[in-house]
């Protein structure tokens, strides 16, 4: 009978741990409204390869957090005349972070 109560206590402890973990995840999800989206990195890659502005804006429009006005502002804020492909990529990501207001997207991330 002692083993039975020990098992009940063990499972109750695990249940509390799992509930606590779930609450922490919910808190983190609610505290940060923006989550990195792979479409932003794809748009940055297009921008760095000198793709057409319409294609870059179309890639940005697939993100739920970015509307058309924000996409236009992002493309205008990034400097397409940088000589290096990496510099254009970083300028685009910095422009996205400026538009959102938080540094969510990493400039060193390359898909």
Phi and psi in degrees as a GROMACS rama.xvg file:
@    title "Ramachandran Plot"
@    xaxis  label "Phi"
@    yaxis  label "Psi"
@TYPE xy
-65.3139  -37.2468  UNK-2
-65.1349  -34.4894  UNK-3
-63.2903  -47.9997  UNK-4
-69.6681  -30.1892  UNK-5
-66.8794  -41.0554  UNK-6
-65.0727  -41.0491  UNK-7
-61.3746  -44.403  UNK-8
-64.0795  -40.1255  UNK-9
-63.4156  -46.7627  UNK-10
-67.8255  -33.1627  UNK-11
-66.0311  -41.4452  UNK-12
-62.0823  -45.9709  UNK-13
-61.4733  -38.5716  UNK-14
-62.6236  -41.8666  UNK-15
-65.8798  -40.3046  UNK-16
-63.2404  -45.7526  UNK-17
-64.6992  -41.8144  UNK-18
-62.1978  -42.6113  UNK-19
-62.2068  -42.1892  UNK-20
-63.3212  -41.4009  UNK-21
-63.729  -40.231  UNK-22
-64.8318  -39.2051  UNK-23
-63.7572  -42.6912  UNK-24
-62.9491  -41.3969  UNK-25
-64.0088  -40.9159  UNK-26
-63.2094  -44.9919  UNK-27
-64.4624  -37.3711  UNK-28
-67.0811  -38.5419  UNK-29
-79.3498  -23.0006  UNK-30
-81.6141  -23.6195  UNK-31
-120.291  105.33  UNK-32
-72.9844  -20.3705  UNK-33
-106.524  138.147  UNK-34
-124.413  143.886  UNK-35
-57.0902  137.598  UNK-36
-120.898  132.99  UNK-37
-66.1175  -21.304  UNK-38
-65.9663  -30.4059  UNK-39
-65.9081  -42.3233  UNK-40
-66.4614  -35.8016  UNK-41
-66.2533  -40.6697  UNK-42
-64.9061  -37.887  UNK-43
-65.5405  -37.4477  UNK-44
-65.6798  -42.6665  UNK-45
-60.8631  -44.4588  UNK-46
-62.0121  -40.2964  UNK-47
-70.3803  -23.1631  UNK-48
-93.7694  16.6915  UNK-49
59.177  42.4024  UNK-50
-73.9608  167.763  UNK-51
-64.9089  149.297  UNK-52
-62.386  -37.3809  UNK-53
-62.0413  -37.82  UNK-54
-68.4478  -38.2658  UNK-55
-67.5476  -43.8881  UNK-56
-64.8671  -38.2264  UNK-57
-62.7232  -39.3101  UNK-58
-66.6206  -37.9633  UNK-59
-70.098  -31.8222  UNK-60
-69.2253  -16.5008  UNK-61
-74.1376  -11.0942  UNK-62
-82.4387  133.686  UNK-63
-70.3052  -21.1426  UNK-64
-90.3456  -6.8579  UNK-65
-118.849  123.284  UNK-66
-96.5644  -176.484  UNK-67
-67.5816  -39.3788  UNK-68
-64.4798  -41.0709  UNK-69
-65.8922  -38.3584  UNK-70
-64.2638  -42.3381  UNK-71
-61.937  -42.0137  UNK-72
-64.2994  -38.6231  UNK-73
-64.6662  -46.3618  UNK-74
-65.7903  -39.051  UNK-75
-69.1053  -32.9682  UNK-76
-73.9261  -26.51  UNK-77
-83.5067  140.735  UNK-78
-92.1645  108.128  UNK-79
-77.8833  -4.69169  UNK-80
-94.1732  11.3829  UNK-81
-68.7764  142.46  UNK-82
-73.4773  -29.0576  UNK-83
-102.257  144.739  UNK-84
-64.2227  -40.3375  UNK-85
-63.9404  -39.1151  UNK-86
-66.4592  -38.1634  UNK-87
-64.8949  -40.7045  UNK-88
-61.445  -48.0174  UNK-89
-64.8038  -39.1958  UNK-90
-63.6769  -38.2427  UNK-91
-66.086  -46.0312  UNK-92
-63.373  -40.7061  UNK-93
-62.0337  -38.4124  UNK-94
-65.1225  -38.7279  UNK-95
-64.3062  -46.0397  UNK-96
-62.4548  -37.8648  UNK-97
-64.2744  -41.5649  UNK-98
-66.3936  -40.5706  UNK-99
-74.1803  -34.1156  UNK-100
97.8069  -0.716943  UNK-101
-138.139  149.853  UNK-102
-87.1901  78.5136  UNK-103
-91.5701  -39.4915  UNK-104
-91.8815  134.94  UNK-105
-89.6697  136.418  UNK-106
-76.5156  -16.7839  UNK-107
-92.3259  -3.77609  UNK-108
-78.0799  125.147  UNK-109
-127.181  123.713  UNK-110
